[in-house]
Structures are given as structure tokens and as C-alpha cells.
Amino acid sequence: IRQVRSTRHFCPGLPWSATVTIRSACSAAAVRVIGATDAVEQIIDNYLDNALGVAVAGNTITLRAHLVGGEVAGLGGGVDGVAIHVVDEGPGMRPEHLEHAFDRFWRAPDAPHGGSGIGLAVVQHLAELSGGRAQLRNRSDDGAGSGLDASVRVPRAL
């Protein structure tokens, strides 16, 4: 996983002077994962694009990665994994929408304009091809204005 340094990202939907900070909370040690070619990069790109789509000026989006044991990773067979999270400060998703978020061409009724509803379905497919799984959860139990934690867990390469 390539480490992303703290940076300021200009978003097309925000005024020229507005910025969103993308922060890395990844360990300095390189972690290799097993996965379909470029799958992890595509998953992170999709998650970041979605987070930027709901960001407002001054928000921070955090990218973090950490090692997890096989049982925690949900990968089975005691396989160690890597959990990668893109955490935003956006509105989160209504709980009833979370169960449909990975459906092909599904878009939440209150989703920002643009997009086809295929991105998260691709994320899930790439995660499964890589022997992992994708997940979305609100950062707090109330699901309102709390932000979203978009994650993928994939097997770790030795």
C-alpha cells in the first residue's frame, strides 16, 4: 500500500479557495497485500472520490491501514489481513440505505448529483476477487451527520 502523505485536495464542487484535507494515518512500514491487479488502488480511488463528493470546505478525509488477524478480517482460515479505511466527515448514510449501497446502479435518493451507482458495486467485486470484503458503516450509531467509514479487508502477502 502506497502511503499517502497529508495533502490538500482541491475539489471541483467547492469554491476555488476551499480545500479538503486528505490525511494518512498509515504506519510507515510497507504492507503488501494479495489482490487482483490494481484492485486495492481502484478501491481506494473510488472511496476517496465518494468522500470528496460529500465533503465541504474544511473537512478532513482520513486514509488509514492496519493489520488485522484472520478472524477479525473475516477472511477465514486464520489468514492475516490488512484493513484499509477511508473515513470522511460527510453526512453518512441512512441505515436503510447501507444495505443497498453495494447494489449495481443503486443510488440513495438523497445522493449528490452525478455518478451512475456502479462504483461501490465495482468496489465489492474487486474486494471479492482479491479474497476480501468491502464494508460501509456510519461513524456513529445515529447515522446522521456523523461521517462514513468505507473499508476493505484483503489478505496480507507474506
C-alpha positions, -999 to +999 in steps of 0.1 A: +000+000+000+015+033-010+014+058+018-005+090+011+011+119+028-011+147+043-022+169+014-048+195+005-071+185-023-090+209-045-125+197-052-144+207-084-176+212-064-161+236-039-151+273-044-115+279-056-104+289-022-120+260-004-099+229+004-104+195+019-075+178+037-067+142+030-047+128+059-029+095+061-029+075+093-010+045+078+020+031+095+054+039+079+061+002+073+052-011+039+024-037+039+019-060+009-015-074+001-027-102-021-053-089-046-064-086-082-041-063-102-046-027-092-077-037-072-067-020-039-058+012-057-091+012-075-110+006-043-092+035-025-097+058-055-135+050-055-138+055-018-118+088-019-139+100-048-171+093-029-158+110+002-148+141-018-182+142-033-198+148+001-170+170+015-175+206+024-147+232+028-126+224+059-134+187+061-107+161+066-108+127+049-086+101+066-070+072+049-057+045+073-044+010+070-036-016+097-030-053+101-058-075+113-060-112+123-078-136+101-109-139+124-111-101+127-106-096+090-134-120+082-112-138+057-114-172+073-088-199+077-067-178+101-054-157+071-039-124+083-053-094+065-050-057+060-079-033+067-079-001+047-103+027+057-113+059+041-131+079+068-150+111+059-168+138+078-198+139+055-235+132+063-231+094+065-258+071+051-292+063+064-292+028+079-317+015+054-295+027+026-264+010+038-278-024+029-282-014-007-251+007-012-232-021-030-260-030-053-253-023-090-267+010-102-283+018-069-281+054-057-295+068-025-324+092-031-306+120-014-272+113-030-253+142-046-259+145-084-236+127-108-224+092-108-240+060-121-244+039-090-218+014-102-188+025-082-195+006-049-206-025-068-172-024-085-155-020-051-173-050-037-165-071-068-128-061-067-126-069-029-142-103-035-118-111-065-090-103-041-102-127-014-115-099+008-146-079+016-158-043+014-179-026+041-196+007+048-206+019+083-216+052+098-191+066+123-217+068+150-248+048+157-272+076+150-263+076+112-269+113+109-242+138+101-215+115+116-195+106+085-188+073+068-161+047+073-156+029+040-133+000+044-119-030+026-102-060+042-078-080+020-054-109+026-018-099+036+010-111+014+039-126+033 
